[in-house]
Amino acid sequence: MNQTEILTALKRQIRREQEALPPAAVQMAEAIQTKHGGCIRAFLYYGSSRREGQVSTKMLDFYVLVDAYRDIHGRGLKQLASILVPPSVHYLEIRSETGEILRCKYAVMSERAFHRRTSGGAFESMLWGRFAQPVLIKADTEARYEKLVGTLAGACLHLAMETLPLLRSPSEIDELWARGLCESYRTELRPETPMARSRELVARFDGRYGALTDAIFGGGQEGRRAAIAQTGWLDRQRARLRWAARRILGKVMAATRVLKAAFTFDAGLDYILEKIEGHSKARIKVTESERRHPVLHSPVLAWKIFRARALR
């Protein structure tokens, strides 16, 4: 199949896995929309609460897309920071219709930047790695919805093509998604073991990833053998170098985003500590002063996290 046919098959699979947002996610999306005066064009619901369905016990994760960053931040330093180091991360807490406290972390990006970076226009894998995972789309128009389906299909294809040269035999293509997600996780500051986490995710959605593999390589062995055969030694070396460079760039950018989030994400430190404790079981004690002024105390906090061996 050519690339157009592959993307068509991938889009078909992404449409197939769409479903209505859970009630808690719908309520949170409405609250975010209200908070920002109705300027949100689309919501992408992802993360552990999307995958595991335990929305009442987990923080909800969204990417929200806008026409321009000034719609959220106005004109000034926050707008500039979002343009230079997207996304900007925000926190919202509301009470559900049943009385439960719902918490949400949402990242704001311009539509233009999201589509370009997620479909493979960014060297850094943060977006196209993340959105090759299961995502639910809520958009304000059908045209916007379809464009997002195409961008998510592009993310899946780009991750697959960047991972393929790392594989040595057709039988390893069954490991393509776990390997690709693992490589992407290794470019970030994460508390969990990358390969264990990626294998767990792929196993949870094995039918989905099997369908994506068939969409790219076909259902038989012939397409897989051809894909491996077309990958030469030089292709493998270049791919290894690209991923090595992404690990350096990605960790620098992740640290930069954490520092930037301290100015926009009111519960940023608590969220980071919750993620670390949830995945690595490491418990890190912070003082009230460190919680109120995370940037000022960032060297001390970084040392505590490092000493606990909580990030890899």
GUGUDO-505306 format. One line per field, with one value per residue (C-alpha): residue number from 1; residue in one letter; chain; x, y negated, z negated. Coordinates in steps of 0.1 Angstrom, whole numbers, plus 2048, in hexadecimal, padded with zeros to 3 digits. Layout:
% GUGUDO-505306
i = (NUM  ...) .
aa = (A  ...) .
ch = (A  ...) .
u = (X  ...) .
v = (Y  ...) .
w = (Z  ...) .
END
This chain:
% GUGUDO-505306
i = (1  2  3  4  5  6  7  8  9  10  11  12  13  14  15  16  17  18  19  20  21  22  23  24  25  26  27  28  29  30  31  32  33  34  35  36  37  38  39  40  41  42  43  44  45  46  47  48  49  50  51  52  53  54  55  56  57  58  59  60  61  62  63  64  65  66  67  68  69  70  71  72  73  74  75  76  77  78  79  80  81  82  83  84  85  86  87  88  89  90  91  92  93  94  95  96  97  98  99  100  101  102  103  104  105  106  107  108  109  110  111  112  113  114  115  116  117  118  119  120  121  122  123  124  125  126  127  128  129  130  131  132  133  134  135  136  137  138  139  140  141  142  143  144  145  146  147  148  149  150  151  152  153  154  155  156  157  158  159  160  161  162  163  164  165  166  167  168  169  170  171  172  173  174  175  176  177  178  179  180  181  182  183  184  185  186  187  188  189  190  191  192  193  194  195  196  197  198  199  200  201  202  203  204  205  206  207  208  209  210  211  212  213  214  215  216  217  218  219  220  221  222  223  224  225  226  227  228  229  230  231  232  233  234  235  236  237  238  239  240  241  242  243  244  245  246  247  248  249  250  251  252  253  254  255  256  257  258  259  260  261  262  263  264  265  266  267  268  269  270  271  272  273  274  275  276  277  278  279  280  281  282  283  284  285  286  287  288  289  290  291  292  293  294  295  296  297  298  299  300  301  302  303  304  305  306  307  308  309  310  311  312) .
aa = (M  N  Q  T  E  I  L  T  A  L  K  R  Q  I  R  R  E  Q  E  A  L  P  P  A  A  V  Q  M  A  E  A  I  Q  T  K  H  G  G  C  I  R  A  F  L  Y  Y  G  S  S  R  R  E  G  Q  V  S  T  K  M  L  D  F  Y  V  L  V  D  A  Y  R  D  I  H  G  R  G  L  K  Q  L  A  S  I  L  V  P  P  S  V  H  Y  L  E  I  R  S  E  T  G  E  I  L  R  C  K  Y  A  V  M  S  E  R  A  F  H  R  R  T  S  G  G  A  F  E  S  M  L  W  G  R  F  A  Q  P  V  L  I  K  A  D  T  E  A  R  Y  E  K  L  V  G  T  L  A  G  A  C  L  H  L  A  M  E  T  L  P  L  L  R  S  P  S  E  I  D  E  L  W  A  R  G  L  C  E  S  Y  R  T  E  L  R  P  E  T  P  M  A  R  S  R  E  L  V  A  R  F  D  G  R  Y  G  A  L  T  D  A  I  F  G  G  G  Q  E  G  R  R  A  A  I  A  Q  T  G  W  L  D  R  Q  R  A  R  L  R  W  A  A  R  R  I  L  G  K  V  M  A  A  T  R  V  L  K  A  A  F  T  F  D  A  G  L  D  Y  I  L  E  K  I  E  G  H  S  K  A  R  I  K  V  T  E  S  E  R  R  H  P  V  L  H  S  P  V  L  A  W  K  I  F  R  A  R  A  L  R) .
ch = (A  A  A  A  A  A  A  A  A  A  A  A  A  A  A  A  A  A  A  A  A  A  A  A  A  A  A  A  A  A  A  A  A  A  A  A  A  A  A  A  A  A  A  A  A  A  A  A  A  A  A  A  A  A  A  A  A  A  A  A  A  A  A  A  A  A  A  A  A  A  A  A  A  A  A  A  A  A  A  A  A  A  A  A  A  A  A  A  A  A  A  A  A  A  A  A  A  A  A  A  A  A  A  A  A  A  A  A  A  A  A  A  A  A  A  A  A  A  A  A  A  A  A  A  A  A  A  A  A  A  A  A  A  A  A  A  A  A  A  A  A  A  A  A  A  A  A  A  A  A  A  A  A  A  A  A  A  A  A  A  A  A  A  A  A  A  A  A  A  A  A  A  A  A  A  A  A  A  A  A  A  A  A  A  A  A  A  A  A  A  A  A  A  A  A  A  A  A  A  A  A  A  A  A  A  A  A  A  A  A  A  A  A  A  A  A  A  A  A  A  A  A  A  A  A  A  A  A  A  A  A  A  A  A  A  A  A  A  A  A  A  A  A  A  A  A  A  A  A  A  A  A  A  A  A  A  A  A  A  A  A  A  A  A  A  A  A  A  A  A  A  A  A  A  A  A  A  A  A  A  A  A  A  A  A  A  A  A  A  A  A  A  A  A  A  A  A  A  A  A  A  A  A  A  A  A  A  A  A  A  A  A) .
u = (800  80B  80B  7E9  7D9  7EB  7DF  7BB  7BD  7CB  7B0  796  7A3  7A5  781  777  785  774  758  746  75A  752  73A  756  76B  74E  747  76C  76E  750  760  780  76C  75A  77A  789  76A  762  782  78B  787  78F  796  7AC  7A6  7C3  7D9  7D4  7B0  7A7  7B9  7AE  78C  790  787  77B  79C  7B5  7BD  7AE  7C5  7BC  7CD  7B7  7BC  7B6  7BA  7D6  7E7  7DB  7B8  7C3  7DF  7DA  7F9  818  832  81B  811  835  83F  823  82F  853  84E  82B  815  80A  7FD  7E0  7CD  7A8  794  76E  753  741  71B  71E  733  755  773  780  7A3  7B1  7D2  7CE  7E7  7E0  7ED  7E4  7D4  7EF  80B  7FA  7F3  816  829  812  812  838  843  855  876  86D  856  841  822  823  82D  812  7F6  7FE  7ED  7C7  7B6  792  78A  770  770  758  754  755  771  786  77F  789  7A9  7B2  7AB  7C4  7DE  7DB  7DF  7FF  80C  807  818  835  83C  83B  853  86C  86B  86D  892  899  88A  89F  886  861  857  862  847  82F  845  845  82D  83B  85E  853  840  85E  876  85E  85B  881  882  86D  872  85D  85B  852  867  862  860  84A  832  831  82B  80F  7FE  801  7F4  7D6  7CD  7DC  7BF  7C3  7E9  7E4  7CC  7E5  800  7EA  7E1  805  815  7F7  7E9  802  827  830  82C  840  85D  85D  85E  87C  88E  88B  89C  8C1  8DF  8E2  8BD  8C1  8DF  8CD  8AF  8C4  8D4  8B3  8A5  8C5  8C2  89E  8A7  8BE  8A7  888  895  8A1  87F  86D  880  879  853  853  863  84A  82D  835  828  808  7FF  7F3  7F5  814  82A  80F  807  82B  82F  80F  81B  83D  82D  814  82D  84D  83F  85A  84C  85B  853  851  84D  831  84A  856  832  82A  84B  856  86C  87F  884  88A  8AE  8A4  885  89A  8B3  897  889  8AC  8B5  894  89E  87A  881  893) .
v = (800  7DC  7C2  7B4  7D7  7DD  7BC  7C4  7E6  7D6  7BB  7D6  7E7  7C7  7BF  7E2  7DE  7BD  7BC  7A3  793  79F  788  77B  772  761  74D  743  73A  723  713  70D  6FD  6E7  6DC  6D0  6BF  6D9  6D6  6FB  70B  730  746  765  77C  793  7A1  7BA  7B0  7B5  7D7  7E5  7D5  7CC  7A7  7A2  7AC  79E  77C  777  76D  758  746  728  716  6F1  6DA  6C6  6C5  6A2  6AF  6C0  6AA  688  677  679  690  6AE  6AC  6AA  6C8  6DD  6D5  6DD  6FB  70A  715  700  715  70C  71C  71C  72B  72D  740  75B  75F  77B  765  774  75D  760  754  74D  744  735  72A  70D  70C  6F9  70E  706  710  730  73D  735  744  762  76E  771  74D  74C  75E  763  781  773  76D  787  7A1  797  795  7B7  7C3  7C6  7A3  798  779  75E  742  726  72E  74D  73E  738  75C  76B  757  763  787  782  773  790  7A8  795  798  7BE  7C1  7AB  7BE  7DF  7D2  7C4  7E5  7FD  7F9  804  826  843  85D  85F  871  852  83D  84A  837  817  803  80D  805  7E4  7D9  7E3  7CE  7B1  7B5  7B6  792  786  782  79F  7B2  7D4  7ED  7E4  807  815  7F8  7FA  820  81C  801  816  835  822  818  835  836  811  814  834  821  804  81D  82D  80B  802  824  838  857  870  876  86A  845  849  85B  840  824  833  83B  817  80B  80A  808  7E2  7DD  7F0  7DB  7BA  7C5  7CD  7AB  799  7AB  7A4  77F  77F  78D  76F  755  764  763  73F  735  749  737  715  71D  727  706  6F3  706  6F9  6D7  6E4  705  6FD  721  72A  737  74C  75B  763  774  787  795  79E  7B0  7C2  7D0  7D4  7D8  7BE  7A6  783  76C  747  72A  710  6F6  70E  714  6EE  6E5  702  6ED  6DD  700  712  71C  72C  73D  74A  759  76A  77A  784  793  7A7  7B5  7AC  7A1  7B4) .
w = (800  806  7EB  7F4  7F1  7D0  7C1  7CD  7BB  79C  79B  79F  780  76C  775  76A  747  740  726  711  6F5  6D2  6BF  6A9  6C7  6D8  6B8  6B6  6DB  6D6  6B8  6CB  6E8  6D0  6BE  6DF  6ED  707  71B  71B  73D  734  717  718  6FA  6F3  6D8  6BC  6B4  6D9  6DB  6B9  6B7  692  696  673  663  67D  68A  6AC  6C9  6E7  703  70C  72D  734  752  741  71F  719  716  6F6  6E9  6F9  706  6F1  6E3  6DE  703  70E  6F7  706  729  721  70B  710  701  6E3  6C7  6B0  693  68C  66F  66E  65C  670  672  659  641  648  64D  671  679  69B  6AB  6CE  6E7  6FF  722  741  75C  775  75E  753  776  782  764  75E  782  782  788  767  762  73D  738  71B  730  74B  732  71A  734  743  723  71F  720  720  735  72E  748  74F  775  78A  79F  781  774  795  796  774  77E  79A  783  76B  788  792  76E  76F  791  787  767  77A  795  77C  769  786  78C  768  770  77F  78A  796  776  762  773  759  740  755  73F  71E  72B  73A  71B  706  71B  718  6F2  6EF  6FD  6E0  6BA  6AF  68D  69C  6AF  6D4  6E3  6C7  6CB  6F1  6F0  6D7  6ED  70D  6FB  6EE  712  725  73D  746  74C  760  776  77A  783  79E  7AB  7B1  7BB  7C6  7B5  7C2  7BE  7E1  7D8  7B8  7CA  7E5  7CB  7B9  7D9  7E5  7C5  7CA  7B2  7B7  7B0  78F  785  78D  77A  75B  75D  760  741  72E  737  72D  70B  705  714  704  6E1  6E4  6F2  6D7  6BC  6CD  6CE  6A9  6A0  6B7  6A8  686  691  6A0  690  66D  661  675  659  649  66B  671  64F  654  676  666  649  65F  677  663  63F  634  61A  61A  5FD  604  5ED  5F0  5FC  617  622  623  635  64A  661  645  635  656  64F  62E  63E  65A  641  62E  64D  659  637  637  659  664  688  6A4) .
END
